[in-house]
Amino acid sequence: TDIVSGGHGSELYRVALPPDYIGLSIDELSTKLRGEHKATLLAVTRNGRSLTNPASEFRMREGDDAVVVAESLGQLQPLILQHE
């Protein structure tokens, strides 16, 4: 309930991924996010489309971003969305 209520604890973030994340598999990405940032991967966004359960052979590409649950972002940066 913290996620949707704005209470204390974990929150949803959409984050830009650092260049060294390009080429990672979805499993590697999930492990890296959890290990380095204590963040749980929920989805990857590619070309404006959210992918919540991509196949294990899915690889991160330049321009992909991630939706994660975390208490804080650490070194990750929130994605700045452009409004039209």
PDB file of N, CA, C and O in Angstrom:
ATOM      1  N   THR A   1       0.809  -1.208   0.000  1.00  0.00           N
ATOM      2  CA  THR A   1       0.000   0.000   0.000  1.00  0.00           C
ATOM      3  C   THR A   1       0.843   1.259   0.000  1.00  0.00           C
ATOM      4  O   THR A   1       0.377   2.302  -0.459  1.00  0.00           O
ATOM      5  N   ASP A   2       2.088   1.198   0.507  1.00  0.00           N
ATOM      6  CA  ASP A   2       2.955   2.372   0.460  1.00  0.00           C
ATOM      7  C   ASP A   2       3.161   2.854  -0.969  1.00  0.00           C
ATOM      8  O   ASP A   2       3.242   4.056  -1.218  1.00  0.00           O
ATOM      9  N   ILE A   3       3.243   1.930  -1.891  1.00  0.00           N
ATOM     10  CA  ILE A   3       3.522   2.289  -3.279  1.00  0.00           C
ATOM     11  C   ILE A   3       2.445   3.194  -3.840  1.00  0.00           C
ATOM     12  O   ILE A   3       2.758   4.191  -4.491  1.00  0.00           O
ATOM     13  N   VAL A   4       1.213   2.877  -3.608  1.00  0.00           N
ATOM     14  CA  VAL A   4       0.128   3.652  -4.207  1.00  0.00           C
ATOM     15  C   VAL A   4      -0.425   4.743  -3.305  1.00  0.00           C
ATOM     16  O   VAL A   4      -1.119   5.638  -3.786  1.00  0.00           O
ATOM     17  N   SER A   5      -0.138   4.692  -2.012  1.00  0.00           N
ATOM     18  CA  SER A   5      -0.717   5.680  -1.110  1.00  0.00           C
ATOM     19  C   SER A   5       0.178   6.875  -0.850  1.00  0.00           C
ATOM     20  O   SER A   5      -0.269   7.872  -0.284  1.00  0.00           O
ATOM     21  N   GLY A   6       1.444   6.790  -1.259  1.00  0.00           N
ATOM     22  CA  GLY A   6       2.352   7.885  -0.973  1.00  0.00           C
ATOM     23  C   GLY A   6       2.871   7.864   0.450  1.00  0.00           C
ATOM     24  O   GLY A   6       3.433   8.851   0.925  1.00  0.00           O
ATOM     25  N   GLY A   7       2.683   6.730   1.141  1.00  0.00           N
ATOM     26  CA  GLY A   7       3.164   6.595   2.510  1.00  0.00           C
ATOM     27  C   GLY A   7       4.666   6.383   2.553  1.00  0.00           C
ATOM     28  O   GLY A   7       5.359   6.561   1.551  1.00  0.00           O
ATOM     29  N   HIS A   8       5.161   6.002   3.723  1.00  0.00           N
ATOM     30  CA  HIS A   8       6.594   5.779   3.898  1.00  0.00           C
ATOM     31  C   HIS A   8       6.977   4.411   3.338  1.00  0.00           C
ATOM     32  O   HIS A   8       6.157   3.495   3.276  1.00  0.00           O
ATOM     33  N   GLY A   9       8.227   4.297   2.936  1.00  0.00           N
ATOM     34  CA  GLY A   9       8.714   3.016   2.421  1.00  0.00           C
ATOM     35  C   GLY A   9       9.006   3.092   0.949  1.00  0.00           C
ATOM     36  O   GLY A   9       9.452   4.125   0.451  1.00  0.00           O
ATOM     37  N   SER A  10       8.760   2.013   0.250  1.00  0.00           N
ATOM     38  CA  SER A  10       9.093   1.922  -1.171  1.00  0.00           C
ATOM     39  C   SER A  10       8.140   2.734  -2.033  1.00  0.00           C
ATOM     40  O   SER A  10       6.970   2.931  -1.704  1.00  0.00           O
ATOM     41  N   GLU A  11       8.692   3.199  -3.155  1.00  0.00           N
ATOM     42  CA  GLU A  11       7.915   3.951  -4.121  1.00  0.00           C
ATOM     43  C   GLU A  11       8.248   3.469  -5.522  1.00  0.00           C
ATOM     44  O   GLU A  11       9.265   2.812  -5.742  1.00  0.00           O
ATOM     45  N   LEU A  12       7.383   3.802  -6.462  1.00  0.00           N
ATOM     46  CA  LEU A  12       7.621   3.493  -7.871  1.00  0.00           C
ATOM     47  C   LEU A  12       8.481   4.581  -8.498  1.00  0.00           C
ATOM     48  O   LEU A  12       8.267   5.771  -8.263  1.00  0.00           O
ATOM     49  N   TYR A  13       9.455   4.159  -9.299  1.00  0.00           N
ATOM     50  CA  TYR A  13      10.293   5.091 -10.043  1.00  0.00           C
ATOM     51  C   TYR A  13      10.427   4.590 -11.475  1.00  0.00           C
ATOM     52  O   TYR A  13      10.490   3.385 -11.717  1.00  0.00           O
ATOM     53  N   ARG A  14      10.469   5.505 -12.404  1.00  0.00           N
ATOM     54  CA  ARG A  14      10.844   5.181 -13.781  1.00  0.00           C
ATOM     55  C   ARG A  14      12.214   5.801 -13.968  1.00  0.00           C
ATOM     56  O   ARG A  14      12.378   7.015 -13.843  1.00  0.00           O
ATOM     57  N   VAL A  15      13.204   4.958 -14.272  1.00  0.00           N
ATOM     58  CA  VAL A  15      14.591   5.411 -14.273  1.00  0.00           C
ATOM     59  C   VAL A  15      15.265   5.197 -15.620  1.00  0.00           C
ATOM     60  O   VAL A  15      15.010   4.222 -16.325  1.00  0.00           O
ATOM     61  N   ALA A  16      16.132   6.144 -15.947  1.00  0.00           N
ATOM     62  CA  ALA A  16      17.021   5.985 -17.091  1.00  0.00           C
ATOM     63  C   ALA A  16      18.143   5.041 -16.655  1.00  0.00           C
ATOM     64  O   ALA A  16      18.621   5.121 -15.523  1.00  0.00           O
ATOM     65  N   LEU A  17      18.554   4.163 -17.540  1.00  0.00           N
ATOM     66  CA  LEU A  17      19.592   3.197 -17.186  1.00  0.00           C
ATOM     67  C   LEU A  17      20.959   3.681 -17.663  1.00  0.00           C
ATOM     68  O   LEU A  17      21.075   4.231 -18.759  1.00  0.00           O
ATOM     69  N   PRO A  18      21.992   3.479 -16.847  1.00  0.00           N
ATOM     70  CA  PRO A  18      23.341   3.870 -17.246  1.00  0.00           C
ATOM     71  C   PRO A  18      23.797   3.087 -18.485  1.00  0.00           C
ATOM     72  O   PRO A  18      23.301   1.990 -18.739  1.00  0.00           O
ATOM     73  N   PRO A  19      24.733   3.642 -19.251  1.00  0.00           N
ATOM     74  CA  PRO A  19      25.206   2.981 -20.480  1.00  0.00           C
ATOM     75  C   PRO A  19      25.720   1.561 -20.267  1.00  0.00           C
ATOM     76  O   PRO A  19      25.591   0.726 -21.162  1.00  0.00           O
ATOM     77  N   ASP A  20      26.301   1.267 -19.098  1.00  0.00           N
ATOM     78  CA  ASP A  20      26.839  -0.082 -18.876  1.00  0.00           C
ATOM     79  C   ASP A  20      25.752  -1.134 -18.664  1.00  0.00           C
ATOM     80  O   ASP A  20      26.064  -2.314 -18.507  1.00  0.00           O
ATOM     81  N   TYR A  21      24.479  -0.726 -18.658  1.00  0.00           N
ATOM     82  CA  TYR A  21      23.371  -1.667 -18.559  1.00  0.00           C
ATOM     83  C   TYR A  21      22.925  -2.174 -19.929  1.00  0.00           C
ATOM     84  O   TYR A  21      22.200  -3.165 -20.019  1.00  0.00           O
ATOM     85  N   ILE A  22      23.351  -1.504 -20.984  1.00  0.00           N
ATOM     86  CA  ILE A  22      22.981  -1.922 -22.344  1.00  0.00           C
ATOM     87  C   ILE A  22      23.599  -3.284 -22.631  1.00  0.00           C
ATOM     88  O   ILE A  22      24.779  -3.517 -22.367  1.00  0.00           O
ATOM     89  N   GLY A  23      22.783  -4.177 -23.175  1.00  0.00           N
ATOM     90  CA  GLY A  23      23.241  -5.525 -23.491  1.00  0.00           C
ATOM     91  C   GLY A  23      22.944  -6.544 -22.403  1.00  0.00           C
ATOM     92  O   GLY A  23      23.070  -7.747 -22.634  1.00  0.00           O
ATOM     93  N   LEU A  24      22.551  -6.081 -21.214  1.00  0.00           N
ATOM     94  CA  LEU A  24      22.212  -7.025 -20.148  1.00  0.00           C
ATOM     95  C   LEU A  24      20.924  -7.762 -20.478  1.00  0.00           C
ATOM     96  O   LEU A  24      20.020  -7.200 -21.096  1.00  0.00           O
ATOM     97  N   SER A  25      20.845  -9.016 -20.064  1.00  0.00           N
ATOM     98  CA  SER A  25      19.586  -9.752 -20.175  1.00  0.00           C
ATOM     99  C   SER A  25      18.639  -9.231 -19.102  1.00  0.00           C
ATOM    100  O   SER A  25      19.066  -8.521 -18.191  1.00  0.00           O
ATOM    101  N   ILE A  26      17.380  -9.572 -19.200  1.00  0.00           N
ATOM    102  CA  ILE A  26      16.400  -9.130 -18.208  1.00  0.00           C
ATOM    103  C   ILE A  26      16.750  -9.674 -16.828  1.00  0.00           C
ATOM    104  O   ILE A  26      16.562  -8.985 -15.825  1.00  0.00           O
ATOM    105  N   ASP A  27      17.257 -10.902 -16.766  1.00  0.00           N
ATOM    106  CA  ASP A  27      17.653 -11.490 -15.478  1.00  0.00           C
ATOM    107  C   ASP A  27      18.875 -10.784 -14.900  1.00  0.00           C
ATOM    108  O   ASP A  27      18.940 -10.541 -13.695  1.00  0.00           O
ATOM    109  N   GLU A  28      19.845 -10.454 -15.756  1.00  0.00           N
ATOM    110  CA  GLU A  28      21.026  -9.727 -15.300  1.00  0.00           C
ATOM    111  C   GLU A  28      20.646  -8.331 -14.809  1.00  0.00           C
ATOM    112  O   GLU A  28      21.162  -7.858 -13.796  1.00  0.00           O
ATOM    113  N   LEU A  29      19.736  -7.676 -15.537  1.00  0.00           N
ATOM    114  CA  LEU A  29      19.273  -6.352 -15.139  1.00  0.00           C
ATOM    115  C   LEU A  29      18.615  -6.407 -13.770  1.00  0.00           C
ATOM    116  O   LEU A  29      18.919  -5.593 -12.898  1.00  0.00           O
ATOM    117  N   SER A  30      17.719  -7.361 -13.579  1.00  0.00           N
ATOM    118  CA  SER A  30      17.023  -7.509 -12.305  1.00  0.00           C
ATOM    119  C   SER A  30      18.010  -7.734 -11.156  1.00  0.00           C
ATOM    120  O   SER A  30      17.885  -7.123 -10.095  1.00  0.00           O
ATOM    121  N   THR A  31      18.976  -8.603 -11.372  1.00  0.00           N
ATOM    122  CA  THR A  31      19.986  -8.896 -10.355  1.00  0.00           C
ATOM    123  C   THR A  31      20.830  -7.670 -10.038  1.00  0.00           C
ATOM    124  O   THR A  31      21.107  -7.386  -8.872  1.00  0.00           O
ATOM    125  N   LYS A  32      21.238  -6.945 -11.072  1.00  0.00           N
ATOM    126  CA  LYS A  32      22.073  -5.746 -10.891  1.00  0.00           C
ATOM    127  C   LYS A  32      21.296  -4.650 -10.145  1.00  0.00           C
ATOM    128  O   LYS A  32      21.835  -4.017  -9.237  1.00  0.00           O
ATOM    129  N   LEU A  33      20.043  -4.430 -10.524  1.00  0.00           N
ATOM    130  CA  LEU A  33      19.235  -3.419  -9.854  1.00  0.00           C
ATOM    131  C   LEU A  33      19.039  -3.754  -8.382  1.00  0.00           C
ATOM    132  O   LEU A  33      19.129  -2.877  -7.522  1.00  0.00           O
ATOM    133  N   ARG A  34      18.773  -5.021  -8.094  1.00  0.00           N
ATOM    134  CA  ARG A  34      18.578  -5.430  -6.698  1.00  0.00           C
ATOM    135  C   ARG A  34      19.888  -5.346  -5.920  1.00  0.00           C
ATOM    136  O   ARG A  34      19.912  -4.816  -4.810  1.00  0.00           O
ATOM    137  N   GLY A  35      20.958  -5.852  -6.479  1.00  0.00           N
ATOM    138  CA  GLY A  35      22.242  -5.888  -5.772  1.00  0.00           C
ATOM    139  C   GLY A  35      22.883  -4.527  -5.571  1.00  0.00           C
ATOM    140  O   GLY A  35      23.415  -4.248  -4.497  1.00  0.00           O
ATOM    141  N   GLU A  36      22.839  -3.676  -6.586  1.00  0.00           N
ATOM    142  CA  GLU A  36      23.525  -2.389  -6.519  1.00  0.00           C
ATOM    143  C   GLU A  36      22.649  -1.252  -6.014  1.00  0.00           C
ATOM    144  O   GLU A  36      23.163  -0.267  -5.482  1.00  0.00           O
ATOM    145  N   HIS A  37      21.332  -1.373  -6.173  1.00  0.00           N
ATOM    146  CA  HIS A  37      20.457  -0.245  -5.856  1.00  0.00           C
ATOM    147  C   HIS A  37      19.290  -0.615  -4.937  1.00  0.00           C
ATOM    148  O   HIS A  37      18.466   0.237  -4.604  1.00  0.00           O
ATOM    149  N   LYS A  38      19.224  -1.884  -4.528  1.00  0.00           N
ATOM    150  CA  LYS A  38      18.113  -2.364  -3.692  1.00  0.00           C
ATOM    151  C   LYS A  38      16.766  -2.018  -4.322  1.00  0.00           C
ATOM    152  O   LYS A  38      15.822  -1.630  -3.633  1.00  0.00           O
ATOM    153  N   ALA A  39      16.697  -2.165  -5.635  1.00  0.00           N
ATOM    154  CA  ALA A  39      15.483  -1.858  -6.399  1.00  0.00           C
ATOM    155  C   ALA A  39      14.962  -3.138  -7.044  1.00  0.00           C
ATOM    156  O   ALA A  39      15.742  -3.972  -7.504  1.00  0.00           O
ATOM    157  N   THR A  40      13.648  -3.286  -7.073  1.00  0.00           N
ATOM    158  CA  THR A  40      13.002  -4.437  -7.696  1.00  0.00           C
ATOM    159  C   THR A  40      12.448  -4.017  -9.047  1.00  0.00           C
ATOM    160  O   THR A  40      11.658  -3.078  -9.133  1.00  0.00           O
ATOM    161  N   LEU A  41      12.858  -4.710 -10.099  1.00  0.00           N
ATOM    162  CA  LEU A  41      12.415  -4.419 -11.451  1.00  0.00           C
ATOM    163  C   LEU A  41      10.972  -4.865 -11.648  1.00  0.00           C
ATOM    164  O   LEU A  41      10.623  -6.008 -11.353  1.00  0.00           O
ATOM    165  N   LEU A  42      10.127  -3.950 -12.153  1.00  0.00           N
ATOM    166  CA  LEU A  42       8.737  -4.280 -12.456  1.00  0.00           C
ATOM    167  C   LEU A  42       8.486  -4.357 -13.952  1.00  0.00           C
ATOM    168  O   LEU A  42       7.721  -5.204 -14.412  1.00  0.00           O
ATOM    169  N   ALA A  43       9.127  -3.475 -14.716  1.00  0.00           N
ATOM    170  CA  ALA A  43       8.891  -3.428 -16.162  1.00  0.00           C
ATOM    171  C   ALA A  43      10.032  -2.704 -16.847  1.00  0.00           C
ATOM    172  O   ALA A  43      10.779  -1.949 -16.224  1.00  0.00           O
ATOM    173  N   VAL A  44      10.150  -2.950 -18.134  1.00  0.00           N
ATOM    174  CA  VAL A  44      11.075  -2.224 -18.997  1.00  0.00           C
ATOM    175  C   VAL A  44      10.228  -1.498 -20.031  1.00  0.00           C
ATOM    176  O   VAL A  44       9.274  -2.062 -20.566  1.00  0.00           O
ATOM    177  N   THR A  45      10.576  -0.256 -20.309  1.00  0.00           N
ATOM    178  CA  THR A  45       9.867   0.500 -21.336  1.00  0.00           C
ATOM    179  C   THR A  45      10.773   0.634 -22.549  1.00  0.00           C
ATOM    180  O   THR A  45      11.917   1.080 -22.454  1.00  0.00           O
ATOM    181  N   ARG A  46      10.223   0.231 -23.700  1.00  0.00           N
ATOM    182  CA  ARG A  46      10.954   0.322 -24.967  1.00  0.00           C
ATOM    183  C   ARG A  46      10.005   0.902 -26.013  1.00  0.00           C
ATOM    184  O   ARG A  46       8.900   0.401 -26.218  1.00  0.00           O
ATOM    185  N   ASN A  47      10.455   1.955 -26.660  1.00  0.00           N
ATOM    186  CA  ASN A  47       9.653   2.603 -27.707  1.00  0.00           C
ATOM    187  C   ASN A  47       8.247   2.957 -27.221  1.00  0.00           C
ATOM    188  O   ASN A  47       7.271   2.795 -27.952  1.00  0.00           O
ATOM    189  N   GLY A  48       8.155   3.442 -25.977  1.00  0.00           N
ATOM    190  CA  GLY A  48       6.874   3.859 -25.431  1.00  0.00           C
ATOM    191  C   GLY A  48       5.961   2.736 -24.974  1.00  0.00           C
ATOM    192  O   GLY A  48       4.817   2.983 -24.590  1.00  0.00           O
ATOM    193  N   ARG A  49       6.448   1.518 -25.010  1.00  0.00           N
ATOM    194  CA  ARG A  49       5.637   0.355 -24.631  1.00  0.00           C
ATOM    195  C   ARG A  49       6.242  -0.319 -23.409  1.00  0.00           C
ATOM    196  O   ARG A  49       7.433  -0.629 -23.398  1.00  0.00           O
ATOM    197  N   SER A  50       5.434  -0.547 -22.383  1.00  0.00           N
ATOM    198  CA  SER A  50       5.914  -1.213 -21.174  1.00  0.00           C
ATOM    199  C   SER A  50       5.853  -2.722 -21.336  1.00  0.00           C
ATOM    200  O   SER A  50       4.841  -3.281 -21.758  1.00  0.00           O
ATOM    201  N   LEU A  51       6.948  -3.361 -20.993  1.00  0.00           N
ATOM    202  CA  LEU A  51       7.061  -4.820 -21.071  1.00  0.00           C
ATOM    203  C   LEU A  51       7.238  -5.335 -19.644  1.00  0.00           C
ATOM    204  O   LEU A  51       8.270  -5.101 -19.014  1.00  0.00           O
ATOM    205  N   THR A  52       6.222  -6.039 -19.140  1.00  0.00           N
ATOM    206  CA  THR A  52       6.262  -6.470 -17.745  1.00  0.00           C
ATOM    207  C   THR A  52       6.850  -7.855 -17.528  1.00  0.00           C
ATOM    208  O   THR A  52       7.239  -8.186 -16.408  1.00  0.00           O
ATOM    209  N   ASN A  53       6.921  -8.657 -18.554  1.00  0.00           N
ATOM    210  CA  ASN A  53       7.469  -9.993 -18.382  1.00  0.00           C
ATOM    211  C   ASN A  53       8.159 -10.440 -19.670  1.00  0.00           C
ATOM    212  O   ASN A  53       7.741 -11.414 -20.296  1.00  0.00           O
ATOM    213  N   PRO A  54       9.225  -9.721 -20.067  1.00  0.00           N
ATOM    214  CA  PRO A  54       9.889 -10.109 -21.316  1.00  0.00           C
ATOM    215  C   PRO A  54      10.564 -11.470 -21.203  1.00  0.00           C
ATOM    216  O   PRO A  54      10.890 -11.924 -20.106  1.00  0.00           O
ATOM    217  N   ALA A  55      10.765 -12.104 -22.333  1.00  0.00           N
ATOM    218  CA  ALA A  55      11.423 -13.415 -22.378  1.00  0.00           C
ATOM    219  C   ALA A  55      12.843 -13.324 -21.825  1.00  0.00           C
ATOM    220  O   ALA A  55      13.447 -12.251 -21.827  1.00  0.00           O
ATOM    221  N   SER A  56      13.371 -14.443 -21.355  1.00  0.00           N
ATOM    222  CA  SER A  56      14.698 -14.443 -20.732  1.00  0.00           C
ATOM    223  C   SER A  56      15.804 -14.025 -21.697  1.00  0.00           C
ATOM    224  O   SER A  56      16.858 -13.568 -21.254  1.00  0.00           O
ATOM    225  N   GLU A  57      15.591 -14.171 -22.997  1.00  0.00           N
ATOM    226  CA  GLU A  57      16.620 -13.751 -23.958  1.00  0.00           C
ATOM    227  C   GLU A  57      16.552 -12.256 -24.291  1.00  0.00           C
ATOM    228  O   GLU A  57      17.384 -11.757 -25.049  1.00  0.00           O
ATOM    229  N   PHE A  58      15.575 -11.539 -23.735  1.00  0.00           N
ATOM    230  CA  PHE A  58      15.439 -10.094 -23.927  1.00  0.00           C
ATOM    231  C   PHE A  58      16.710  -9.403 -23.455  1.00  0.00           C
ATOM    232  O   PHE A  58      17.219  -9.703 -22.375  1.00  0.00           O
ATOM    233  N   ARG A  59      17.223  -8.477 -24.260  1.00  0.00           N
ATOM    234  CA  ARG A  59      18.433  -7.728 -23.916  1.00  0.00           C
ATOM    235  C   ARG A  59      18.127  -6.238 -23.921  1.00  0.00           C
ATOM    236  O   ARG A  59      17.364  -5.746 -24.752  1.00  0.00           O
ATOM    237  N   MET A  60      18.735  -5.532 -22.978  1.00  0.00           N
ATOM    238  CA  MET A  60      18.539  -4.094 -22.877  1.00  0.00           C
ATOM    239  C   MET A  60      19.187  -3.389 -24.062  1.00  0.00           C
ATOM    240  O   MET A  60      20.283  -3.748 -24.492  1.00  0.00           O
ATOM    241  N   ARG A  61      18.490  -2.376 -24.582  1.00  0.00           N
ATOM    242  CA  ARG A  61      18.983  -1.566 -25.694  1.00  0.00           C
ATOM    243  C   ARG A  61      19.086  -0.106 -25.259  1.00  0.00           C
ATOM    244  O   ARG A  61      18.473   0.309 -24.275  1.00  0.00           O
ATOM    245  N   GLU A  62      19.865   0.655 -26.003  1.00  0.00           N
ATOM    246  CA  GLU A  62      19.947   2.088 -25.757  1.00  0.00           C
ATOM    247  C   GLU A  62      18.551   2.690 -25.873  1.00  0.00           C
ATOM    248  O   GLU A  62      17.811   2.374 -26.804  1.00  0.00           O
ATOM    249  N   GLY A  63      18.197   3.547 -24.938  1.00  0.00           N
ATOM    250  CA  GLY A  63      16.876   4.173 -24.932  1.00  0.00           C
ATOM    251  C   GLY A  63      15.854   3.463 -24.071  1.00  0.00           C
ATOM    252  O   GLY A  63      14.798   4.028 -23.783  1.00  0.00           O
ATOM    253  N   ASP A  64      16.140   2.229 -23.647  1.00  0.00           N
ATOM    254  CA  ASP A  64      15.237   1.527 -22.736  1.00  0.00           C
ATOM    255  C   ASP A  64      15.325   2.184 -21.362  1.00  0.00           C
ATOM    256  O   ASP A  64      16.369   2.712 -20.979  1.00  0.00           O
ATOM    257  N   ASP A  65      14.232   2.145 -20.636  1.00  0.00           N
ATOM    258  CA  ASP A  65      14.259   2.573 -19.243  1.00  0.00           C
ATOM    259  C   ASP A  65      13.526   1.533 -18.414  1.00  0.00           C
ATOM    260  O   ASP A  65      12.938   0.596 -18.953  1.00  0.00           O
ATOM    261  N   ALA A  66      13.566   1.706 -17.104  1.00  0.00           N
ATOM    262  CA  ALA A  66      13.012   0.690 -16.212  1.00  0.00           C
ATOM    263  C   ALA A  66      12.055   1.307 -15.208  1.00  0.00           C
ATOM    264  O   ALA A  66      12.228   2.449 -14.780  1.00  0.00           O
ATOM    265  N   VAL A  67      11.044   0.533 -14.839  1.00  0.00           N
ATOM    266  CA  VAL A  67      10.149   0.883 -13.753  1.00  0.00           C
ATOM    267  C   VAL A  67      10.531  -0.028 -12.587  1.00  0.00           C
ATOM    268  O   VAL A  67      10.526  -1.253 -12.704  1.00  0.00           O
ATOM    269  N   VAL A  68      10.860   0.599 -11.470  1.00  0.00           N
ATOM    270  CA  VAL A  68      11.335  -0.156 -10.311  1.00  0.00           C
ATOM    271  C   VAL A  68      10.595   0.278  -9.052  1.00  0.00           C
ATOM    272  O   VAL A  68      10.004   1.356  -8.996  1.00  0.00           O
ATOM    273  N   VAL A  69      10.644  -0.584  -8.053  1.00  0.00           N
ATOM    274  CA  VAL A  69      10.182  -0.258  -6.710  1.00  0.00           C
ATOM    275  C   VAL A  69      11.426  -0.195  -5.840  1.00  0.00           C
ATOM    276  O   VAL A  69      12.236  -1.122  -5.828  1.00  0.00           O
ATOM    277  N   ALA A  70      11.572   0.910  -5.109  1.00  0.00           N
ATOM    278  CA  ALA A  70      12.735   1.075  -4.243  1.00  0.00           C
ATOM    279  C   ALA A  70      12.415   2.082  -3.139  1.00  0.00           C
ATOM    280  O   ALA A  70      11.509   2.904  -3.278  1.00  0.00           O
ATOM    281  N   GLU A  71      13.164   2.007  -2.049  1.00  0.00           N
ATOM    282  CA  GLU A  71      13.009   3.001  -0.986  1.00  0.00           C
ATOM    283  C   GLU A  71      13.662   4.309  -1.386  1.00  0.00           C
ATOM    284  O   GLU A  71      13.195   5.382  -1.005  1.00  0.00           O
ATOM    285  N   SER A  72      14.750   4.227  -2.159  1.00  0.00           N
ATOM    286  CA  SER A  72      15.410   5.406  -2.707  1.00  0.00           C
ATOM    287  C   SER A  72      16.149   4.953  -3.956  1.00  0.00           C
ATOM    288  O   SER A  72      16.306   3.755  -4.189  1.00  0.00           O
ATOM    289  N   LEU A  73      16.597   5.895  -4.746  1.00  0.00           N
ATOM    290  CA  LEU A  73      17.227   5.540  -6.014  1.00  0.00           C
ATOM    291  C   LEU A  73      18.735   5.368  -5.942  1.00  0.00           C
ATOM    292  O   LEU A  73      19.327   4.817  -6.869  1.00  0.00           O
ATOM    293  N   GLY A  74      19.365   5.815  -4.885  1.00  0.00           N
ATOM    294  CA  GLY A  74      20.812   5.705  -4.826  1.00  0.00           C
ATOM    295  C   GLY A  74      21.438   6.470  -5.979  1.00  0.00           C
ATOM    296  O   GLY A  74      21.209   7.670  -6.128  1.00  0.00           O
ATOM    297  N   GLN A  75      22.225   5.784  -6.792  1.00  0.00           N
ATOM    298  CA  GLN A  75      22.925   6.426  -7.904  1.00  0.00           C
ATOM    299  C   GLN A  75      22.098   6.483  -9.182  1.00  0.00           C
ATOM    300  O   GLN A  75      22.496   7.156 -10.132  1.00  0.00           O
ATOM    301  N   LEU A  76      20.967   5.802  -9.233  1.00  0.00           N
ATOM    302  CA  LEU A  76      20.119   5.864 -10.417  1.00  0.00           C
ATOM    303  C   LEU A  76      19.435   7.218 -10.484  1.00  0.00           C
ATOM    304  O   LEU A  76      19.212   7.857  -9.456  1.00  0.00           O
ATOM    305  N   GLN A  77      19.103   7.654 -11.682  1.00  0.00           N
ATOM    306  CA  GLN A  77      18.444   8.938 -11.875  1.00  0.00           C
ATOM    307  C   GLN A  77      17.022   8.716 -12.359  1.00  0.00           C
ATOM    308  O   GLN A  77      16.795   7.905 -13.256  1.00  0.00           O
ATOM    309  N   PRO A  78      16.058   9.426 -11.775  1.00  0.00           N
ATOM    310  CA  PRO A  78      14.686   9.303 -12.299  1.00  0.00           C
ATOM    311  C   PRO A  78      14.631   9.831 -13.718  1.00  0.00           C
ATOM    312  O   PRO A  78      15.317  10.792 -14.066  1.00  0.00           O
ATOM    313  N   LEU A  79      13.823   9.205 -14.513  1.00  0.00           N
ATOM    314  CA  LEU A  79      13.655   9.626 -15.900  1.00  0.00           C
ATOM    315  C   LEU A  79      12.851  10.912 -15.933  1.00  0.00           C
ATOM    316  O   LEU A  79      11.807  11.018 -15.290  1.00  0.00           O
ATOM    317  N   ILE A  80      13.337  11.884 -16.681  1.00  0.00           N
ATOM    318  CA  ILE A  80      12.613  13.140 -16.852  1.00  0.00           C
ATOM    319  C   ILE A  80      11.766  12.993 -18.088  1.00  0.00           C
ATOM    320  O   ILE A  80      12.290  12.918 -19.199  1.00  0.00           O
ATOM    321  N   LEU A  81      10.450  12.951 -17.907  1.00  0.00           N
ATOM    322  CA  LEU A  81       9.534  12.752 -19.012  1.00  0.00           C
ATOM    323  C   LEU A  81       9.268  14.066 -19.719  1.00  0.00           C
ATOM    324  O   LEU A  81       9.097  15.106 -19.083  1.00  0.00           O
ATOM    325  N   GLN A  82       9.236  14.006 -21.006  1.00  0.00           N
ATOM    326  CA  GLN A  82       8.932  15.188 -21.827  1.00  0.00           C
ATOM    327  C   GLN A  82       7.438  15.250 -22.070  1.00  0.00           C
ATOM    328  O   GLN A  82       6.837  14.264 -22.497  1.00  0.00           O
ATOM    329  N   HIS A  83       6.842  16.379 -21.808  1.00  0.00           N
ATOM    330  CA  HIS A  83       5.414  16.569 -22.038  1.00  0.00           C
ATOM    331  C   HIS A  83       5.224  17.347 -23.325  1.00  0.00           C
ATOM    332  O   HIS A  83       5.928  18.320 -23.591  1.00  0.00           O
ATOM    333  N   GLU A  84       4.261  16.904 -24.117  1.00  0.00           N
ATOM    334  CA  GLU A  84       3.992  17.603 -25.371  1.00  0.00           C
ATOM    335  C   GLU A  84       3.002  18.720 -25.179  1.00  0.00           C
ATOM    336  O   GLU A  84       2.661  19.415 -26.137  1.00  0.00           O
TER     337      GLU A  84
END
